[in-house]
Amino acid sequence: MRAGSLRHLVTIEEPVLTADGMGGFTEVWSEFTTTNASITQLKGEELLEHMKLGSNVSHRIWMRYQDGITAKMRIKHDDRTFRIIGNPRNPDERNKDLNIMAEEDTE
């Protein structure tokens, strides 16, 4: 992966349960890491293929390999939020890149 293609600064957040002071817990988002990534919107055949599988994937996010990123996390870029769909893929198990399929949260 060429560094020039990683033009988006993203923050990966993880859900954390915090005590609400009344005996319960509230889920809040905590920063896991900030890194550069490439965000591309799926088009044409790729989008149709994911729709056939019943997936709401709308974007592909590529970044350098980072251990610990899971489908429970989300990705923020500027004022946009992306939910990670499925487990991030580590192509060829070489720990160089992560390929993340995501759905943009439009709410």
C-alpha positions in Angstrom: 0.0 0.0 0.0 1.4 3.3 -1.0 1.5 6.0 1.7 0.0 8.6 -0.7 -3.3 6.6 -0.9 -3.8 6.9 2.9 -5.1 10.5 2.7 -7.8 10.3 5.3 -7.0 10.7 9.0 -9.4 8.5 10.9 -10.1 7.7 14.6 -11.0 4.2 15.5 -13.2 4.0 18.6 -14.3 1.1 20.8 -17.3 0.8 23.0 -16.7 1.0 26.8 -19.2 0.5 29.6 -19.0 3.2 32.3 -20.9 3.3 35.5 -23.8 5.7 35.4 -23.8 6.3 39.2 -27.2 4.7 39.7 -26.1 1.0 39.6 -26.2 0.7 35.8 -23.9 1.2 32.9 -23.8 3.4 29.9 -21.9 2.6 26.7 -19.6 5.4 25.5 -17.1 5.5 22.7 -13.4 5.7 23.6 -10.5 6.4 21.2 -8.6 3.2 20.4 -6.2 4.8 17.9 -5.8 7.4 15.2 -4.2 6.5 11.9 -4.2 7.3 8.2 -6.5 5.3 5.9 -8.0 5.2 2.4 -11.8 5.4 2.3 -13.6 4.5 -0.9 -17.2 4.2 -1.7 -18.3 0.9 -3.3 -19.7 1.2 -6.8 -21.4 -1.0 -9.3 -20.7 -4.8 -9.1 -19.1 -4.6 -5.7 -22.1 -2.8 -4.2 -24.6 -5.2 -5.9 -22.6 -8.2 -4.6 -22.8 -7.1 -1.0 -26.5 -6.2 -1.4 -27.1 -9.8 -2.6 -25.5 -11.1 0.5 -27.8 -9.0 2.7 -25.0 -6.7 3.8 -25.3 -2.9 4.1 -21.7 -2.3 3.2 -21.2 1.0 1.5 -17.4 1.7 1.9 -14.0 0.0 1.9 -11.4 1.3 4.3 -7.8 0.3 3.9 -5.1 1.0 6.5 -1.8 -0.3 7.7 -2.1 -3.3 9.9 -3.1 -2.6 13.5 -3.7 -5.4 16.0 -6.9 -5.4 18.0 -9.4 -3.8 15.6 -12.7 -5.7 15.7 -16.2 -5.5 14.2 -17.4 -4.0 17.5 -15.5 -0.8 16.8 -16.4 2.2 14.6 -14.4 4.6 12.5 -14.7 8.3 12.5 -13.5 10.7 9.8 -14.3 14.4 10.2 -18.1 14.4 10.9 -18.7 11.0 9.4 -19.1 7.7 11.2 -18.6 4.2 9.7 -19.7 1.0 11.4 -17.4 -1.9 10.8 -19.2 -4.8 9.0 -17.6 -8.2 9.7 -14.1 -8.8 10.9 -11.4 -6.7 9.3 -9.4 -8.8 6.8 -5.6 -9.1 7.0 -4.7 -10.0 3.3 -2.4 -13.0 3.1 -2.0 -13.0 6.9 1.1 -10.8 6.4 0.2 -8.1 9.0 0.8 -5.3 6.5 -2.7 -4.0 5.7 -6.2 -4.2 6.9 -9.2 -4.3 4.6 -12.3 -3.1 6.4 -15.8 -3.2 5.0 -18.0 -0.6 6.5 -21.4 1.1 6.4 -21.7 4.8 6.8 -24.0 5.9 9.6 -26.3 8.5 8.1 -28.3 9.2 11.3 
